[in-house]
Amino acid sequence: MTLWGGRFSEPTDDDLRALNDSIGFDRHMFRQDIAGSIAYAQAIARAGIITAAEAEVLVKGLRSVLAEFESGTFALQPADEDIHTAVERRLTELVGSVGGKLHTGRSRNDQVATDFRLWTLDALAELDGRIAALQSALIAQAEQHILTLMPGYTHLQPAQPITAAHWLLSFFWMLARDRDRLADAHRRAAVSPLGAGALAGTPFAVDRDQLAHDLGLTSVTQNSLDAVSDRDFVAESLFVMALLGTHLSRLGEDIVLYSNPQFGYITLNDRYSTGSSLMPQKRNADPMELARGKAGRLIGNLTGLLTTLKGLPTAYNKDLQEDKEALFDSFDTLTRLLPVVTAIIRTLRLNADRMRAALGEDLLATDLADYLVRRGLPFRQAHHAVGQLVRLAAEQGSALSRLPLEVLRSVSDLFEADVAQVFNFESSVSQRRATGGTAPDAVRAQLEAAHRWMDDHPDVHPAQTPLVNLNESGEP
């Protein structure tokens, strides 16, 4: 029996049922649905709508339903159109007609909004822990390569020498911003819509603040129309996941590039590389290519939901059923991807000799301009003078350091014999010691800042639901 069939004289068409029913995916929220129902049973008992004895029966029955789900023995029935129907149907089978009292003053509109918020909070908390593990792996690798030099690139062209630790830590800070955004999304999702009813609120004296507290939520929604239709928390979570995916894609691109034998800067562990079915010599960074590819999937989930939301009229509409599969998919995608990326970083071998060999003297052209600046030449003039020298060296097929002093002085008489000291990669890197720079001293300070950031940002915790807060008797 459906939760709404009394108005209709004919059963729902099978094709419509196939389109309408959401049990195929919203069954993922069985824990959250049962948690919300346990809390709601307690709330309507406190309001005098049901007796304490009835509430105890409901809570005991709901725990039995939970046990069936967790043991894999719960049997779905053809009439179970969604997780709410399935739970209430099975509850009533177990406890009898008192099961029909649980839904008093509650709509599936505020029920599903509550379930999904609880699920989202748990999902964000799990993602936060997985991102933190990747951050720790980046720190551990960076600590081994504070003095390892490599080319830094802009426009994918060799630009200036940097340390490998500096490159690794650039991704740490991207992930730090991801976790900050995740914590913000978690905070805004922790609001209870339960008690908003279908759209107009509940006529019963339900203490919504206590109900929110029982669910581990921090506050209640202030407008029942908004409460049942608000999916900002879904869109925001999808955005956080899409941007996280974008950062993982950028890391993936670097690893794919740097593991190419023509670069040879890094080597992936055999356990995280793949080969070719045809070419025996191939060693592919397929997992990081998947990281790039799955970013498109994550962005698509966000774009799809925003398109669904943009034209909805006030209050609940069935279009909102499209919110769940997108978030479930993005969460599943990242929970599969992040452990692999973390393992790749943890087991990555950086080939310091290849990185060092890729450093060309043209990467020190800016240092040569800085030499002139320190002798009083305005930077724009220094830049132009060194540009002339770079051109001359290229025309002569010579390295900058091999240009005779008289050639250097032909473009600026500020050059002296000590200019030879410029052509030293360690010296170039060590000068960039301001906060956030690539100098080893600055990188050591950056690592200390990264450790402090991790200490100051413990993992986000999931909402503490009545499933853990209530004892077996169902009492708070």
PyMOL commands that set and color helices and strands:
alter all, ss='L'
color gray80, all
select helices_A, chain A and resi 5-7+14-20+23-46+52-71+83-101+108-143+164-189+208-214+224-229+232-259+270-272+286-309+318-347+352-357+361-373+379-396+400-402+405-411+417-422+425-430+440-456+466-469
alter helices_A, ss='H'
color red, helices_A
select strands_A, chain A and resi 149-154+157-163+191-192+219-220+266-267+349-350
alter strands_A, ss='S'
color yellow, strands_A
deselect
rebuild
show_as cartoon
